[in-house]
Amino acid sequence: MNANKSWQPTLIGVCLALAALAASSSRTIQEKGRDMATGKLDFPTGISNALQATGTEAGESVIGGAGHVVRGVERGPMRSRRGIVVDPTLANAGLDVTTVNDLVADRGGVPLGLSAYVVSSASAKGVLHAQMFDAMNNEIGRTSVRIDRAADEAKYEALLLDPLVKRSDIRKIAFVFKPGAAG
């Protein structure tokens, strides 16, 4: 019977040692739990941010191959949905496209296409061509507009689209300028 009771003092000693060790911590269980949960949440957030930055840089380099990205590809949570690619032919003619907006007939009206803000630093005559691409970089629309500009002029140009082109699918717009008579 003494052999059966010899383990009790050892068990009591171990329990007291564990209780003393737990009581010696200056942090509460809630603090320890909050720190552990924060650490677990920071890991996926860090991975998400890294993937987001890498994806944006990859997209910029792919788009950059066809021309150069002027506006539209931004970093952070408020990304623009449309990238603007400007061919060097615009800069050679003294033109620049700074923004592209949706074009509607009137407030609440039928969507007509897009409007591009074109700035000229030199006089230019010719045709501005625009190609629209979806998220898979497939061409989904084309349009062109005649340009006859004086130096230091800026205004919106209407880019009328085929009614079957869904503006919500447009992710990239590529501009090319062909000089000549604007007629």
Helices and strands as residue ranges (DSSP letters): H 2-5, H 7-24, H 29-64, E 68-69, E 83-86, H 88-92, E 95-104, E 111-120, E 124-133, E 139-149, E 153-160, G 167-169, E 172-179
